[in-house]
C-alpha cells in the first residue's frame, strides 16, 4: 500500500501536504478504504504510479495518456485556480531571462531549450504543440529532469528558454529568489491538469468524495499554501486527445 503527492512537493510545503494527507486518510477510512500513515514523497514516480496497491497519487497528463490510462483508476483532477484556465486545467509559462532582449518566440528559434523530461506535458509536449504550428522547434536542447532545474539553468545562462508548469512557476515565484531573473514570454494553451490516480479497480467515487471533502476542510492557510481550490472530473478522453510530440519513441 502506497500514496504519494510528490508532483508539487517542496520542503516549504511538507507540513501542509502532511496535514492534507491526514484529512484525506480520515475521509478514506470513513468510506472503508485503508491507506498508509504517511506519504511516500521521495519514492520513484513510476514505482508509485504502477504500484498494485496504489491508494492515491498524482501523475502528469502525458505519462497518463502514454502508459497509465488503462492500468490505473482516474480519480479526478485538482483545481489549482490557474489564471486563464478552466477549472482543473493548467498551462505552461514559457520563460526567458528578464534581461534577454529578444521579445518573440521566433527570435529564440536557435536558442538552447531546457526541459525536464520529454514525457512531460507542461515541460515538453505543451511547448512543442505551441511552437510547431508556427514552424518552430528547438534543435539545441538540454534535459534537466526537473522544472526547478530548468528554471535555474535559464536564470544562470546555461540555457535560454524553458516551459514551466504554471503551478510550479507560481511556487518558484513565491519561494525562489532567482525567479525575479525570469520573465514569461508566452503562455501555452490550457490542457487538463495533473490528475489524481489510484490502482486499477479502486473505488473511484468514494476516493473522489474523500479527497473533495479533505480539500473543503483544509485550513485557509494550507489551502492557500497548496493552491487547492477543489477537485473536478475531467473525462479520460480529454487527456487522451492531447497530441504527443513527433519524432520521439515512447515505450
Secondary structure, DSSP 8 states (H G I E B T S, - for coil): -EEE-GGG--GGGHHHHHHHHHHHHHHHHHTT----SS--TTS-HHHHHT-TTEEEEE--HHHIIIIITTTEEEEEEEE---TTS-TTEE-EEEEEETT----SSGGGTTSEEEES-TT-IIIIIHHHHHHGGGT---SEEEE-SSHHHHHHHHHHTS-SEEEEEHHHHHHHHHH-GGGGGEEEEEE---EE--EEEEETT--HHHHHHHHHHHHHHS-HHHHHHHT--EEE---HHHHHTS---TT----
